[in-house]
Amino acid sequence: MSAWRKMLNLPEKEPKGGEHDAAPAAGNSMPDAGPADDAHSSESGWSTAGWAEERESSGRSFARRAGRVVIWSVIGLAAFTGVRTWVFPAKPPAVAPQIDQQAEARRNDVPVEEAQQVAARFARSYLSWSSQAPQLRARDLAMDLPKDADPKMGWDGQGLQQVSQTIAGTVTQAEGKRARVRVDARVSYSVKSGGKNVAVSRWLGLEVPVAESGGRVLVTGQPALVGMPAATSYTNPNVADADSALSGSTRQTVKDFLTAWAAGSEDQAAAPGSRIPPLGGGLQLDSLDSWTVDAGTGQKRTGTATLRWRLAGAQLQQSYRITLTQVSASTATRWQVSEATSTS
């Protein structure tokens, strides 16, 4: 324990009673040392006069002081932080789970595909009516309405109109499993023109309110007519320079192909190995208005053809992107059509 006392700079322990006298008594009881004993004592390092004090080296003194500093530092740290935190370290605070706001919102969305299906069917029934059979419209509307809803939905029971096509579009989600569905409908009806009834058709835009209830999507209120998209401008960024020489030399090749394509015998005018489905009957090439080959090189070249088909007693102008392939036979080469698609 004397080493610890030295390191901690503690006072020496007081001797117990009788210890002071015990050493002298023991010394007195020893016999006198003779010359031989003195010589032996001087050789072995012992002294008859008592213990010789050994001086502490500088290294041991530094080690003792350093150890004292370390021990007191540990004691001070324990007092500052608390021993309990060493034995039972504090648990890190619980991290709250991250909530995906978008995923949470999607749970309240109306299923898009089902909403579009219901809205398209309802729009066809809603915009179709006949004063001769009003019960048919009410029966069809009731399929997608809540119980006890009015199946007339604002119709006065007059007129005649039919829907030939419906296209469901954007679904705008709202809170509480509700949404609005955009539907475009092609309607047909008759108008007076020159004292006669003339059938006309046009597109109408309709927004249908829906909601999810009882495991299915229902129409929750009266739809509203909305406007159709307005026209906008567009500039084709892929306009290429023209190869005037090749355009002129291949114009008849393209015209022959179009004539054969309309007649259903395009294989005779197409390049070997090409796969161009026939157009079918009732179609005839009326004129090739323009043919321009894009500037370039190689054995495959592409150009734009503007033409007029004659169909059902009328002319219909259209444009195509036509690919030419250079075909060699013996010593002769020629251009043939290998592909015909719409313009992009």
MISE-495225 format. One record per residue: residue number from 1; residue in one letter; y negated, z, x negated of N, C-alpha, C in turn. Coordinates in steps of 0.1 Angstrom, whole numbers, plus 5000, padded with zeros to 4 digits. Layout:
N
num	residuo	n.yy	n.zz	n.xx	ca.yy	ca.zz	ca.xx	c.yy	c.zz	c.xx
NUM	A	Y	Z	X	Y	Z	X	Y	Z	X
...
***
This chain:
344
num	residuo	n.yy	n.zz	n.xx	ca.yy	ca.zz	ca.xx	c.yy	c.zz	c.xx
1	M	5012	5000	4992	5000	5000	5000	4987	5000	4991
2	S	4989	5004	4978	4977	5004	4970	4971	4990	4968
3	A	4979	4980	4968	4974	4966	4967	4965	4962	4979
4	W	4970	4966	4992	4962	4963	5004	4949	4971	5004
5	R	4950	4984	4999	4938	4992	4999	4927	4986	4989
6	K	4932	4981	4978	4923	4974	4969	4917	4962	4975
7	M	4925	4954	4982	4920	4941	4988	4910	4944	4999
8	L	4913	4955	5007	4904	4958	5018	4893	4968	5014
9	N	4893	4972	5001	4882	4981	4996	4882	4994	5003
10	L	4895	4999	5005	4896	5012	5012	4897	5023	5002
11	P	4893	5036	5005	4894	5047	4995	4909	5050	4993
12	E	4912	5057	4981	4925	5061	4978	4930	5072	4987
13	K	4943	5072	4990	4949	5082	4999	4948	5095	4992
14	E	4944	5106	4999	4944	5119	4994	4958	5124	4991
15	P	4960	5131	4980	4974	5136	4977	4977	5148	4986
16	K	4990	5149	4990	4994	5161	4998	4994	5174	4990
17	G	4995	5185	4997	4994	5198	4990	5005	5200	4980
18	G	5002	5205	4968	5012	5208	4958	5014	5197	4948
19	E	5008	5184	4952	5010	5173	4943	5002	5175	4930
20	H	4990	5181	4931	4982	5183	4919	4989	5192	4908
21	D	4996	5202	4913	5002	5212	4904	5015	5207	4899
22	A	5021	5197	4907	5035	5193	4903	5035	5186	4890
23	A	5025	5178	4887	5025	5170	4875	5024	5179	4863
24	P	5014	5189	4863	5013	5198	4851	5026	5206	4849
25	A	5031	5211	4861	5043	5219	4859	5054	5211	4853
26	A	5055	5199	4858	5066	5191	4852	5064	5189	4837
27	G	5051	5187	4834	5047	5185	4819	5050	5197	4811
28	N	5048	5209	4817	5050	5221	4809	5065	5224	4807
29	S	5073	5219	4816	5087	5222	4815	5094	5213	4805
30	M	5087	5202	4801	5093	5194	4792	5093	5200	4778
31	P	5103	5198	4770	5103	5204	4757	5093	5197	4748
32	D	5089	5204	4737	5080	5198	4728	5086	5186	4721
33	A	5079	5176	4719	5084	5164	4713	5083	5166	4698
34	G	5093	5162	4692	5094	5163	4677	5088	5150	4671
35	P	5088	5150	4658	5083	5138	4651	5091	5125	4655
36	A	5104	5126	4657	5112	5115	4661	5107	5110	4674
37	D	5105	5119	4683	5101	5115	4696	5087	5109	4696
38	D	5078	5114	4688	5065	5108	4687	5066	5094	4682
39	A	5074	5092	4672	5075	5078	4667	5081	5069	4677
40	H	5091	5074	4685	5097	5066	4695	5087	5063	4706
41	S	5079	5073	4710	5069	5070	4720	5059	5060	4716
42	S	5054	5061	4703	5044	5051	4699	5050	5037	4698
43	E	5063	5036	4695	5069	5023	4695	5071	5017	4708
44	S	5074	5025	4718	5077	5019	4732	5065	5018	4740
45	G	5054	5024	4736	5042	5023	4744	5039	5035	4752
46	W	5048	5044	4753	5045	5056	4761	5037	5066	4753
47	S	5029	5074	4759	5021	5084	4753	5024	5098	4758
48	T	5025	5107	4750	5028	5121	4755	5016	5127	4761
49	A	5004	5121	4759	4992	5126	4765	4991	5122	4779
50	G	4999	5113	4785	4998	5109	4799	4998	5094	4800
51	W	4995	5089	4812	4995	5074	4815	4983	5068	4809
52	A	4985	5056	4802	4973	5049	4797	4968	5040	4808
53	E	4955	5039	4811	4948	5031	4822	4948	5017	4817
54	E	4954	5008	4826	4954	4993	4823	4943	4987	4829
55	R	4935	4979	4822	4923	4973	4827	4927	4960	4835
56	E	4921	4958	4847	4924	4947	4856	4918	4934	4850
57	S	4926	4923	4850	4921	4910	4845	4911	4904	4855
58	S	4903	4894	4850	4893	4888	4858	4900	4879	4869
59	G	4911	4873	4866	4919	4865	4876	4923	4873	4887
60	R	4929	4885	4884	4934	4894	4895	4923	4899	4903
61	S	4912	4902	4897	4900	4907	4904	4895	4896	4914
62	F	4894	4884	4910	4890	4873	4918	4899	4871	4930
63	A	4912	4871	4927	4922	4869	4938	4921	4881	4948
64	R	4919	4893	4943	4918	4904	4952	4906	4903	4961
65	R	4895	4898	4955	4883	4897	4963	4884	4885	4973
66	A	4890	4874	4969	4892	4863	4978	4901	4867	4990
67	G	4912	4874	4987	4921	4878	4997	4914	4887	5007
68	R	4905	4896	5002	4898	4905	5010	4889	4897	5020
69	V	4882	4887	5014	4874	4878	5023	4882	4871	5034
70	V	4893	4866	5030	4902	4859	5040	4906	4868	5051
71	I	4911	4880	5047	4916	4890	5057	4905	4894	5067
72	W	4893	4897	5061	4882	4901	5070	4877	4890	5079
73	S	4878	4878	5074	4875	4866	5082	4884	4865	5094
74	V	4897	4866	5091	4907	4865	5102	4904	4876	5113
75	I	4902	4888	5108	4899	4899	5117	4887	4897	5125
76	G	4876	4892	5119	4864	4888	5126	4866	4877	5136
77	L	4874	4867	5133	4876	4856	5142	4884	4861	5154
78	A	4894	4870	5151	4902	4875	5163	4893	4883	5172
79	A	4884	4891	5166	4875	4899	5175	4865	4890	5183
80	F	4861	4878	5177	4852	4870	5183	4858	4862	5194
81	T	4870	4856	5192	4876	4847	5202	4885	4854	5211
82	G	4890	4866	5207	4899	4874	5215	4913	4870	5211
83	V	4921	4880	5209	4935	4879	5205	4943	4872	5216
84	R	4939	4874	5228	4947	4868	5240	4946	4853	5239
85	T	4935	4848	5235	4934	4833	5235	4944	4827	5224
86	W	4947	4835	5214	4956	4830	5204	4971	4830	5210
87	V	4974	4840	5217	4988	4841	5222	4989	4833	5235
88	F	4979	4833	5243	4980	4825	5256	4967	4816	5256
89	P	4968	4805	5250	4957	4795	5250	4953	4791	5264
90	A	4940	4789	5266	4936	4784	5279	4941	4770	5282
91	K	4945	4768	5294	4950	4755	5298	4938	4746	5301
92	P	4939	4733	5297	4928	4724	5300	4926	4722	5315
93	P	4914	4720	5319	4911	4718	5333	4918	4706	5339
94	A	4923	4708	5351	4930	4697	5358	4921	4685	5360
95	V	4926	4673	5357	4918	4661	5359	4921	4656	5373
96	A	4910	4654	5381	4911	4649	5395	4916	4635	5394
97	P	4926	4632	5403	4931	4618	5403	4920	4608	5407
98	Q	4921	4597	5399	4911	4586	5402	4914	4579	5415
99	I	4905	4577	5423	4907	4570	5436	4902	4556	5435
100	D	4911	4546	5438	4907	4532	5438	4900	4529	5452
101	Q	4887	4528	5451	4879	4526	5463	4882	4513	5470
102	Q	4885	4503	5462	4888	4490	5469	4902	4491	5475
103	A	4912	4497	5469	4925	4499	5475	4924	4507	5488
104	E	4916	4518	5487	4914	4526	5499	4908	4518	5510
105	A	4898	4510	5507	4892	4501	5518	4901	4491	5523
106	R	4910	4486	5515	4920	4476	5520	4930	4482	5530
107	R	4932	4495	5529	4941	4501	5538	4936	4501	5552
108	N	4923	4500	5554	4916	4500	5567	4913	4485	5571
109	D	4918	4475	5563	4915	4461	5567	4925	4456	5577
110	V	4920	4447	5585	4929	4440	5595	4937	4430	5587
111	P	4950	4428	5589	4958	4418	5582	4952	4404	5584
112	V	4949	4398	5573	4942	4385	5573	4949	4374	5580
113	E	4962	4372	5577	4970	4361	5582	4972	4363	5597
114	E	4975	4375	5601	4977	4378	5615	4964	4377	5623
115	A	4953	4381	5617	4940	4380	5624	4936	4365	5626
116	Q	4939	4357	5616	4936	4342	5617	4945	4336	5628
117	Q	4957	4340	5628	4967	4334	5638	4962	4337	5652
118	V	4959	4350	5655	4955	4355	5668	4942	4348	5672
119	A	4932	4348	5663	4919	4342	5666	4920	4327	5669
120	A	4928	4320	5662	4930	4305	5664	4936	4303	5678
121	R	4946	4310	5681	4953	4309	5694	4943	4313	5705
122	F	4936	4324	5703	4927	4328	5714	4915	4318	5716
123	A	4910	4312	5705	4900	4302	5706	4904	4290	5714
124	R	4916	4286	5712	4921	4274	5719	4921	4278	5734
125	S	4926	4290	5738	4926	4293	5752	4912	4296	5757
126	Y	4904	4302	5749	4890	4306	5754	4882	4293	5757
127	L	4883	4283	5748	4875	4271	5750	4881	4260	5759
128	S	4893	4263	5764	4900	4253	5773	4899	4259	5787
129	W	4894	4250	5797	4893	4255	5811	4894	4243	5820
130	S	4898	4245	5832	4899	4235	5843	4897	4242	5856
131	S	4887	4237	5863	4884	4243	5876	4896	4242	5886
132	Q	4905	4232	5883	4916	4230	5892	4928	4240	5889
133	A	4928	4246	5877	4939	4256	5874	4933	4267	5866
134	P	4924	4276	5872	4918	4287	5865	4928	4297	5860
135	Q	4939	4299	5867	4949	4309	5864	4956	4307	5851
136	L	4956	4294	5846	4963	4291	5834	4955	4297	5822
137	R	4942	4295	5822	4934	4301	5812	4935	4316	5811
138	A	4934	4323	5823	4935	4337	5823	4949	4342	5818
139	R	4959	4335	5821	4973	4338	5816	4974	4338	5801
140	D	4968	4327	5795	4969	4325	5781	4960	4335	5773
141	L	4948	4338	5779	4939	4348	5772	4945	4362	5772
142	A	4953	4365	5783	4958	4379	5784	4968	4382	5773
143	M	4974	4372	5766	4983	4374	5756	4977	4382	5744
144	D	4964	4380	5742	4957	4386	5730	4946	4396	5733
145	L	4946	4400	5746	4935	4410	5750	4942	4423	5753
146	P	4934	4434	5752	4940	4447	5755	4943	4448	5770
147	K	4951	4458	5774	4954	4459	5788	4941	4462	5796
148	D	4941	4457	5808	4930	4459	5818	4917	4452	5814
149	A	4918	4443	5804	4906	4435	5800	4904	4424	5810
150	D	4892	4419	5812	4889	4408	5821	4893	4395	5815
151	P	4903	4388	5820	4908	4376	5814	4899	4364	5816
152	K	4888	4365	5825	4879	4354	5827	4870	4353	5815
153	M	4867	4364	5808	4858	4364	5796	4845	4356	5798
154	G	4839	4358	5809	4825	4352	5811	4825	4338	5817
155	W	4837	4332	5819	4837	4318	5825	4835	4318	5840
156	D	4827	4309	5845	4824	4308	5859	4834	4301	5868
157	G	4844	4295	5862	4854	4289	5869	4852	4274	5872
158	Q	4841	4268	5866	4838	4254	5868	4841	4246	5855
159	G	4841	4232	5857	4842	4223	5846	4856	4220	5841
160	L	4856	4211	5831	4869	4207	5825	4867	4205	5810
161	Q	4874	4212	5802	4873	4210	5787	4887	4213	5781
162	Q	4890	4206	5771	4903	4208	5764	4900	4209	5749
163	V	4909	4217	5742	4908	4219	5727	4920	4212	5721
164	S	4917	4203	5712	4928	4195	5705	4932	4202	5692
165	Q	4923	4210	5686	4926	4215	5673	4918	4227	5670
166	T	4924	4237	5663	4916	4249	5659	4920	4252	5644
167	I	4910	4256	5636	4911	4259	5622	4905	4273	5620
168	A	4914	4282	5616	4909	4296	5614	4903	4296	5599
169	G	4892	4303	5598	4885	4304	5585	4883	4318	5580
170	T	4871	4321	5576	4868	4334	5570	4871	4346	5579
171	V	4877	4357	5573	4878	4369	5580	4869	4379	5574
172	T	4859	4384	5582	4850	4394	5577	4854	4408	5581
173	Q	4858	4416	5572	4863	4429	5575	4852	4439	5579
174	A	4855	4448	5588	4846	4459	5592	4853	4472	5591
175	E	4846	4483	5594	4853	4496	5593	4862	4498	5605
176	G	4871	4508	5604	4880	4511	5615	4890	4501	5619
177	K	4895	4493	5609	4905	4483	5612	4900	4473	5622
178	R	4887	4468	5620	4881	4458	5628	4877	4447	5619
179	A	4875	4435	5625	4871	4423	5617	4865	4412	5627
180	R	4859	4402	5620	4854	4390	5628	4861	4378	5621
181	V	4866	4369	5629	4873	4357	5624	4865	4345	5628
182	R	4862	4336	5618	4855	4324	5621	4866	4313	5624
183	V	4864	4306	5635	4873	4296	5639	4865	4283	5643
184	D	4870	4272	5637	4864	4259	5641	4873	4252	5651
185	A	4868	4248	5662	4876	4242	5673	4871	4228	5676
186	R	4880	4218	5678	4877	4205	5682	4879	4204	5697
187	V	4868	4202	5705	4868	4202	5719	4866	4188	5725
188	S	4872	4185	5736	4870	4172	5743	4866	4175	5757
189	Y	4856	4167	5762	4851	4168	5776	4845	4154	5779
190	S	4841	4153	5792	4836	4140	5797	4821	4142	5800
191	V	4813	4131	5798	4799	4131	5801	4796	4118	5809
192	K	4786	4118	5816	4781	4106	5824	4773	4097	5815
193	S	4777	4084	5814	4770	4074	5806	4771	4061	5814
194	G	4760	4056	5818	4759	4043	5826	4767	4044	5839
195	G	4766	4056	5845	4773	4057	5858	4788	4059	5857
196	K	4793	4061	5844	4807	4063	5842	4810	4076	5835
197	N	4821	4081	5836	4826	4093	5828	4831	4089	5815
198	V	4825	4093	5804	4829	4089	5791	4834	4102	5783
199	A	4846	4101	5778	4852	4112	5770	4846	4113	5756
200	V	4841	4125	5753	4836	4127	5739	4843	4140	5734
201	S	4842	4141	5721	4847	4153	5714	4838	4157	5703
202	R	4838	4170	5699	4830	4175	5688	4836	4188	5683
203	W	4831	4193	5672	4835	4205	5666	4826	4216	5671
204	L	4831	4228	5674	4824	4240	5678	4828	4251	5669
205	G	4819	4259	5664	4822	4271	5657	4822	4284	5666
206	L	4832	4292	5664	4834	4304	5672	4838	4316	5663
207	E	4831	4327	5666	4835	4340	5659	4842	4349	5669
208	V	4854	4353	5665	4862	4361	5674	4864	4375	5668
209	P	4860	4386	5676	4861	4400	5671	4876	4404	5674
210	V	4882	4410	5663	4896	4415	5664	4897	4429	5659
211	A	4908	4435	5662	4911	4449	5657	4926	4451	5657
212	E	4930	4459	5648	4945	4463	5647	4947	4475	5655
213	S	4956	4474	5665	4959	4485	5673	4974	4484	5678
214	G	4981	4496	5678	4995	4496	5682	5004	4487	5675
215	G	5001	4484	5662	5010	4476	5654	5008	4461	5655
216	R	4997	4457	5662	4994	4443	5662	4979	4441	5663
217	V	4975	4428	5662	4960	4425	5662	4957	4420	5676
218	L	4946	4425	5681	4941	4422	5694	4926	4417	5694
219	V	4922	4409	5704	4908	4405	5705	4901	4416	5713
220	T	4891	4421	5708	4885	4433	5713	4872	4431	5722
221	G	4867	4418	5722	4855	4415	5730	4853	4401	5731
222	Q	4842	4397	5737	4839	4383	5739	4835	4376	5726
223	P	4841	4364	5723	4837	4357	5711	4823	4351	5713
224	A	4817	4346	5702	4804	4340	5702	4804	4327	5695
225	L	4797	4317	5701	4795	4304	5695	4786	4305	5683
226	V	4789	4299	5672	4781	4299	5660	4779	4285	5655
227	G	4770	4283	5646	4767	4270	5641	4777	4265	5631
228	M	4777	4252	5630	4786	4245	5620	4779	4244	5606
229	P	4786	4244	5595	4780	4243	5582	4771	4230	5581
230	A	4760	4232	5575	4750	4221	5573	4754	4213	5561
231	A	4750	4200	5561	4753	4191	5550	4745	4195	5538
232	T	4751	4192	5526	4744	4195	5513	4745	4183	5504
233	S	4738	4183	5493	4738	4171	5484	4748	4174	5473
234	Y	4753	4164	5467	4763	4165	5456	4761	4153	5446
235	T	4761	4156	5433	4761	4145	5423	4774	4145	5415
236	N	4780	4134	5415	4793	4133	5407	4790	4134	5392
237	P	4795	4144	5385	4792	4145	5371	4801	4136	5362
238	N	4811	4129	5368	4820	4122	5360	4818	4107	5361
239	V	4806	4102	5363	4802	4088	5364	4803	4082	5350
240	A	4812	4073	5348	4814	4067	5334	4807	4053	5333
241	D	4805	4049	5321	4799	4036	5319	4810	4025	5323
242	A	4806	4013	5326	4815	4003	5331	4819	3993	5319
243	D	4831	3988	5320	4836	3978	5311	4835	3965	5320
244	S	4824	3958	5318	4821	3946	5327	4831	3935	5325
245	A	4835	3933	5313	4845	3922	5310	4858	3924	5316
246	L	4864	3936	5314	4877	3939	5320	4876	3940	5335
247	S	4865	3945	5341	4863	3945	5355	4864	3932	5361
248	G	4858	3922	5355	4858	3908	5360	4872	3902	5359
249	S	4879	3904	5348	4892	3898	5345	4903	3904	5353
250	T	4901	3916	5358	4912	3923	5366	4909	3924	5381
251	R	4898	3918	5385	4894	3920	5400	4905	3914	5409
252	Q	4909	3901	5406	4919	3895	5414	4933	3902	5414
253	T	4936	3909	5402	4948	3917	5401	4948	3928	5411
254	V	4937	3935	5412	4935	3946	5421	4935	3942	5435
255	K	4929	3930	5438	4929	3925	5452	4942	3921	5457
256	D	4950	3915	5448	4964	3911	5452	4972	3924	5455
257	F	4970	3934	5446	4978	3946	5449	4974	3953	5462
258	L	4962	3953	5466	4957	3959	5478	4963	3951	5490
259	T	4963	3938	5489	4968	3930	5500	4983	3933	5502
260	A	4991	3933	5491	5005	3936	5492	5007	3950	5496
261	W	4999	3960	5492	5000	3974	5496	4999	3976	5511
262	A	4989	3969	5517	4987	3970	5532	4999	3963	5539
263	A	5005	3953	5533	5016	3946	5540	5029	3953	5537
264	G	5030	3963	5529	5042	3970	5526	5051	3965	5515
265	S	5045	3955	5507	5053	3949	5496	5046	3951	5483
266	E	5041	3963	5481	5033	3966	5469	5041	3966	5456
267	D	5054	3968	5457	5063	3968	5445	5062	3955	5437
268	Q	5059	3944	5444	5058	3931	5437	5046	3930	5429
269	A	5035	3938	5433	5023	3937	5426	5020	3949	5417
270	A	5029	3959	5417	5027	3971	5409	5034	3970	5396
271	A	5029	3979	5386	5035	3979	5373	5050	3984	5374
272	P	5059	3980	5365	5072	3985	5365	5073	4000	5363
273	G	5081	4007	5371	5083	4021	5370	5073	4029	5378
274	S	5063	4023	5384	5053	4030	5392	5059	4034	5405
275	R	5053	4045	5411	5058	4050	5424	5046	4052	5433
276	I	5044	4041	5441	5032	4041	5450	5038	4040	5464
277	P	5037	4050	5472	5043	4049	5486	5035	4039	5494
278	P	5042	4032	5503	5036	4021	5511	5026	4028	5522
279	L	5016	4020	5526	5006	4025	5535	5012	4025	5550
280	G	5021	4016	5553	5026	4016	5567	5020	4004	5574
281	G	5024	4002	5586	5020	3990	5594	5006	3992	5601
282	G	5001	3981	5606	4989	3982	5613	4976	3982	5605
283	L	4978	3979	5592	4967	3980	5583	4965	3966	5575
284	Q	4953	3962	5573	4951	3949	5567	4938	3950	5558
285	L	4939	3944	5546	4927	3944	5537	4917	3934	5542
286	D	4905	3938	5545	4895	3929	5550	4887	3924	5539
287	S	4883	3933	5529	4875	3928	5518	4876	3938	5506
288	L	4874	3933	5494	4872	3942	5482	4858	3941	5479
289	D	4850	3952	5482	4836	3951	5481	4832	3953	5466
290	S	4838	3961	5459	4835	3963	5444	4847	3968	5437
291	W	4847	3965	5424	4857	3969	5414	4851	3971	5401
292	T	4851	3983	5395	4845	3986	5383	4855	3994	5374
293	V	4858	3989	5362	4867	3996	5353	4858	4005	5343
294	D	4862	4017	5341	4855	4026	5332	4856	4021	5318
295	A	4846	4023	5310	4846	4020	5296	4856	4028	5289
296	G	4863	4022	5279	4873	4029	5272	4882	4019	5264
297	T	4893	4025	5259	4903	4017	5251	4917	4021	5255
298	G	4927	4014	5251	4941	4018	5253	4948	4009	5263
299	Q	4961	4011	5265	4969	4003	5274	4968	4008	5288
300	K	4961	4019	5291	4959	4024	5304	4944	4026	5307
301	R	4939	4020	5317	4925	4020	5321	4924	4024	5336
302	T	4913	4030	5339	4911	4035	5353	4897	4030	5357
303	G	4897	4026	5370	4885	4021	5376	4883	4025	5391
304	T	4872	4022	5397	4869	4025	5411	4868	4013	5420
305	A	4876	4013	5431	4875	4001	5440	4870	4006	5453
306	T	4860	3999	5459	4855	4001	5472	4859	3989	5481
307	L	4866	3992	5492	4872	3982	5500	4870	3985	5515
308	R	4874	3975	5523	4874	3977	5538	4887	3974	5543
309	W	4893	3983	5550	4905	3981	5558	4902	3977	5572
310	R	4910	3969	5578	4909	3966	5592	4920	3973	5599
311	L	4916	3982	5608	4925	3991	5615	4921	3994	5629
312	A	4930	3991	5638	4928	3994	5653	4915	3987	5658
313	G	4913	3974	5653	4902	3967	5658	4889	3970	5651
314	A	4889	3978	5641	4877	3982	5634	4878	3981	5619
315	Q	4867	3981	5612	4866	3981	5598	4864	3996	5593
316	L	4872	3999	5583	4870	4013	5577	4869	4011	5562
317	Q	4857	4015	5557	4854	4014	5543	4860	4026	5535
318	Q	4866	4024	5524	4871	4035	5516	4870	4032	5501
319	S	4871	4043	5493	4871	4041	5479	4884	4047	5472
320	Y	4888	4041	5462	4901	4045	5455	4898	4045	5440
321	R	4905	4054	5433	4906	4054	5418	4920	4047	5415
322	I	4919	4036	5408	4930	4028	5405	4933	4027	5390
323	T	4945	4030	5386	4949	4030	5372	4956	4017	5369
324	L	4952	4010	5359	4959	3998	5354	4967	4001	5341
325	T	4978	3994	5340	4987	3995	5329	4989	3981	5323
326	Q	4988	3980	5310	4990	3967	5303	5005	3965	5301
327	V	5011	3955	5307	5025	3952	5306	5027	3939	5298
328	S	5037	3940	5289	5040	3928	5280	5054	3922	5284
329	A	5054	3909	5285	5067	3902	5287	5067	3890	5278
330	S	5077	3889	5269	5078	3879	5259	5065	3880	5251
331	T	5057	3869	5250	5045	3869	5242	5033	3871	5251
332	A	5035	3872	5264	5023	3874	5273	5021	3888	5277
333	T	5009	3892	5279	5005	3905	5284	4996	3904	5297
334	R	4997	3913	5306	4989	3913	5317	4987	3927	5322
335	W	4977	3929	5331	4974	3942	5337	4980	3943	5351
336	Q	4986	3955	5353	4991	3957	5367	4988	3971	5371
337	V	4987	3973	5384	4984	3986	5390	4995	3996	5389
338	S	4993	4008	5384	5003	4018	5383	5001	4030	5391
339	E	4988	4032	5396	4985	4044	5404	4973	4041	5413
340	A	4973	4046	5425	4961	4045	5434	4959	4058	5441
341	T	4948	4065	5439	4945	4078	5445	4931	4078	5451
342	S	4928	4089	5458	4914	4090	5463	4905	4094	5451
343	T	4892	4092	5453	4882	4095	5443	4880	4110	5443
344	S	4878	4116	5431	4876	4131	5430	4861	4134	5429
***
